[in-house]
Amino acid sequence: MKQPDGSFNYADLAAKRPPTGARRDPKKKIDSKGGEATGTPLIIPGRMRVQNGQVNIATKGQAPVNIKGINLALQEFSSDHPFPFRASFEYPGLKTVSLEGELEYQETKALLELKKARIKTQDLALSLQGSISNLSATPRFNLDINGENLDAKPIFHVLSVFGLAPRDTDVSGPVDLSVNVTGPSNNLATQVRGLLKNVRVNGKRALKGNLSGTVSIRLPIGGGSVSKRLLGDGKLVARDGELTNVDLIKKIQRVTGMIGLSKDQRREATTFQTLEADFILGGGYAEFTRIYLVNPQLEVTGDGTMTLEQPTLDIAISTSLSPQASKQTGRGRTASFFKDKQGRVVVPLKVSGRLENPSVELNGAKLAETGLPANAEKSFSSFFKQLFRSR
């Protein structure tokens, strides 16, 4: 049973002591060097096998997790030298997870070390090393899982099972992955770091293109949703792609059509040569500290936030039209307030609302900073404000 604070109902077993009246002086165990051994010895037979085992993890207010098909084989168990082991189990949403390699058990230290170990699932094979200490009380983990030039598709599938990646995104290409699991068993923290190396991404709600960069996410154990506990940061660059949010595409193409761009030029406005994003994760939000997009018709810079659960946008952007588009729209006194030093028309916009259907409007606060006369925005709305307003 997982408690609301993230601990388990067996976490206090090591701290329990027998009543004072029933307490006896334990027999002291002497090690081979004549010293007094520490801790309670872990009693395991020389050979052990578990077949078709099951562990049920229940958390109040959440669906239980049932880990089935547990198989475990220990051979030649010894506290003097490493010994082989094999283990596998079924986890909801994943293919069979298997582990094999060597274990070294140090009884006097209550320490178990993994050597030459590998973990496999979803067509992934990763190296596994580290240790589990304090076995006689509350076990403490320090495990590292690593792989280079892995296929991104099964990695994203595994992450999506744990709520760390969107399920409706197709990906392919090489990724370097490292996972670190640390802490006591009732307070584990998992950190995942990925290096994307020109990964092809096709997301139905955002974009498709070739993605490179780094992402680091950390998930402490605890109550509440994964999205609210998630911490991390990232720097990503997408190249040679296009937006895939249908509603946003329609709004952009409406604007570019009204300013006189051809049909082909309007299509270019929803593509990008480069799309860059720097972000920080925490408190249930992705905070975009930098957004940059460039294509033949537009250059966009901005920042803002997106909620992770039921994604909702709150982003301020500055849209600079290309010199050609600026010439077509830059006539008149009102338009002159929107021109930068290069003569481009620059329009401040606000993107807000659900990711599936965001509202795109003129950013009134930014307009006020430009010194635009009060009546100018009204006259200019025939060109911009009505075009960007959500239908």
Residue pairs with C-beta under 8 A, 6 or more apart in sequence:
1 8
1 9
1 58
1 59
2 8
2 9
2 57
2 58
2 59
2 60
3 9
3 60
4 60
4 223
5 222
5 223
6 186
6 187
6 220
6 221
6 222
6 223
7 186
7 187
8 185
8 186
11 138
11 185
11 186
14 136
14 137
14 138
17 23
28 36
28 37
29 36
29 37
29 41
30 36
30 37
31 37
31 108
37 107
37 108
38 108
38 109
38 110
39 108
39 109
39 110
39 135
39 136
39 137
40 110
40 136
41 107
41 136
42 105
42 107
42 110
42 135
42 136
44 74
44 77
44 105
45 77
46 76
46 77
46 78
47 74
47 75
47 76
47 77
48 72
48 73
48 74
48 77
49 71
49 72
49 73
49 74
50 70
50 71
50 72
50 73
51 71
52 68
52 69
52 70
52 71
53 69
53 70
53 71
53 72
53 89
54 66
54 67
54 68
54 69
54 70
55 66
55 67
55 70
56 64
56 65
56 66
56 67
57 64
57 65
57 66
57 67
58 64
59 65
59 223
65 92
66 92
67 89
67 90
67 91
68 89
68 90
69 88
69 89
69 90
69 96
70 87
70 88
70 89
70 90
71 86
71 87
71 88
71 89
72 85
72 86
72 87
73 85
73 86
73 87
74 83
74 85
74 103
75 83
75 84
75 85
76 83
76 84
77 83
77 105
78 105
79 105
79 106
79 107
81 104
82 102
82 103
82 104
82 115
83 102
83 103
83 104
83 105
84 100
84 101
84 102
84 103
85 99
85 100
85 101
85 102
85 103
86 98
86 99
86 100
87 98
87 99
87 100
88 96
88 97
88 98
88 99
89 96
89 97
90 96
90 97
91 97
91 161
92 161
93 161
94 121
94 122
94 157
94 158
94 161
95 121
95 122
95 123
96 121
97 119
97 120
97 121
98 119
98 120
98 121
99 117
99 118
99 119
99 120
99 128
100 117
100 118
101 114
101 115
101 116
101 117
101 118
101 128
102 114
102 115
102 116
102 117
103 112
103 113
103 114
103 115
104 112
104 113
104 115
105 111
105 112
105 113
106 112
106 113
109 133
110 133
110 134
110 135
110 136
110 137
111 131
111 132
111 133
111 135
112 131
112 132
112 133
112 135
113 130
113 131
114 128
114 129
114 130
114 131
114 143
115 129
117 127
117 128
117 129
118 125
118 126
118 127
118 128
119 125
119 126
119 128
119 145
120 126
121 154
121 158
122 154
122 157
122 158
123 151
123 154
124 147
124 150
124 151
124 154
124 155
124 158
125 147
126 145
126 146
126 147
126 150
126 177
126 179
127 145
127 146
127 147
128 143
128 144
128 145
129 143
129 144
130 141
130 142
130 143
130 144
130 181
131 141
131 142
131 143
132 139
132 140
132 141
132 142
132 143
133 139
133 140
133 142
134 140
134 184
138 184
138 185
138 186
139 184
139 185
140 183
140 184
140 185
141 181
141 182
141 183
141 184
141 185
141 188
142 181
142 182
143 180
143 181
143 182
144 178
144 179
144 180
145 177
145 178
145 179
145 180
145 181
146 177
146 178
146 179
147 176
147 177
148 176
149 174
149 175
149 176
149 197
150 174
150 175
150 176
150 177
151 172
151 173
151 174
151 175
152 171
152 172
152 173
152 174
152 175
152 196
152 199
153 170
153 171
153 172
155 175
155 177
155 194
156 165
156 169
156 171
159 165
159 192
160 166
160 167
162 219
162 226
163 225
163 226
163 227
164 192
164 217
164 219
164 226
164 230
166 203
166 205
168 203
168 204
168 205
169 201
169 202
169 203
169 204
170 201
170 202
170 203
171 199
171 200
171 201
171 202
172 199
172 200
173 196
173 197
173 198
173 199
173 200
173 210
174 197
174 198
174 199
175 194
175 195
175 196
175 197
175 199
176 194
176 195
176 197
177 192
177 193
177 194
177 195
178 192
178 193
179 190
179 191
179 192
179 193
180 190
180 191
181 188
181 189
181 190
182 188
182 189
182 191
183 189
183 221
186 221
187 220
187 221
188 220
188 221
189 218
189 219
189 220
189 221
190 218
190 219
191 216
191 217
191 218
191 219
192 215
192 216
192 217
192 218
192 219
193 214
193 215
193 216
193 217
194 214
194 215
194 216
195 213
195 214
196 211
196 212
196 213
196 214
196 215
196 236
197 212
198 210
198 211
198 212
199 210
199 211
199 212
200 208
200 209
200 210
200 211
201 207
201 208
201 209
201 210
201 211
201 238
201 241
202 208
202 244
203 244
204 244
205 244
205 245
205 311
205 355
205 356
206 243
206 244
206 245
206 355
207 238
207 241
207 242
207 243
207 244
207 245
207 272
207 275
208 241
208 242
208 244
209 238
209 239
209 240
209 241
209 242
209 272
209 275
210 238
210 239
210 240
210 241
211 236
211 237
211 238
212 236
212 237
212 238
212 239
213 234
213 235
213 236
213 237
214 234
214 235
214 236
215 232
215 233
215 234
215 236
216 232
216 233
216 234
217 230
217 231
217 232
217 281
218 230
218 231
218 232
219 226
219 229
219 230
219 231
220 229
220 231
222 229
225 284
225 309
227 284
227 307
227 308
227 309
228 283
228 284
228 308
228 309
230 281
230 282
230 284
230 308
231 281
231 282
232 280
232 281
232 282
233 278
233 279
233 280
233 281
234 277
234 278
234 279
234 281
235 276
235 277
235 278
236 276
236 277
236 279
237 274
237 275
237 276
238 272
238 274
238 275
238 276
239 272
239 273
239 274
239 275
240 272
240 273
241 271
241 272
241 275
242 270
242 271
242 272
243 249
243 252
243 270
243 271
243 272
245 355
245 356
245 358
247 356
247 357
247 358
248 270
248 351
248 358
248 360
249 270
251 360
251 387
251 388
251 390
252 269
252 270
253 266
253 267
253 269
253 270
254 387
255 269
255 384
255 387
255 388
256 265
256 266
256 269
256 297
256 325
257 266
258 383
258 387
259 321
259 325
259 328
259 329
259 383
260 328
260 329
261 269
261 297
261 325
261 328
265 296
265 297
268 295
268 296
268 297
269 295
269 297
269 298
271 295
272 293
272 294
272 295
273 294
273 295
273 296
274 292
274 293
274 294
275 292
275 293
276 290
276 291
276 292
276 293
277 288
277 290
277 291
277 292
278 288
278 289
278 290
279 286
279 287
279 288
279 289
280 286
280 287
280 289
281 287
281 308
284 307
284 308
284 309
285 305
285 306
285 307
285 308
286 305
286 306
286 307
286 308
287 304
287 305
288 302
288 303
288 304
288 305
288 306
288 315
289 303
290 301
290 303
291 300
291 301
291 302
291 303
291 304
291 315
291 317
292 300
292 301
293 299
293 300
294 300
296 322
297 321
297 322
297 324
297 325
298 319
298 320
298 321
298 322
298 325
299 319
299 320
299 322
300 317
300 318
300 319
300 320
301 317
301 318
302 315
302 316
302 317
302 318
303 315
303 316
304 313
304 314
304 315
304 316
304 317
304 351
305 313
305 314
305 315
306 312
306 313
306 314
306 315
306 355
310 354
311 354
311 355
312 352
312 353
312 354
312 355
313 351
313 352
313 353
313 354
313 355
313 358
314 351
314 352
315 350
315 351
315 352
316 348
316 349
316 350
316 351
316 363
316 366
317 348
317 349
317 350
317 351
318 346
318 347
318 348
318 349
318 366
319 346
319 347
319 348
319 349
320 340
320 344
320 345
320 346
321 329
321 344
321 345
321 346
321 347
322 344
323 342
323 343
323 344
325 345
326 339
326 343
326 344
326 345
329 335
329 345
329 383
330 336
330 338
330 339
330 343
330 345
333 376
334 376
334 379
334 380
335 345
335 380
337 370
337 371
337 372
337 376
338 345
338 346
338 347
338 370
338 380
339 345
339 346
340 346
347 362
347 384
348 362
348 363
348 366
348 367
348 370
349 360
349 361
349 362
349 363
349 388
350 359
350 360
350 361
350 362
350 363
351 358
351 359
351 360
352 358
352 359
352 361
353 359
353 390
357 390
358 390
359 389
359 390
360 388
360 389
360 390
361 385
361 388
361 389
361 390
362 377
362 381
362 384
362 385
362 388
364 377
367 377
372 380
377 385
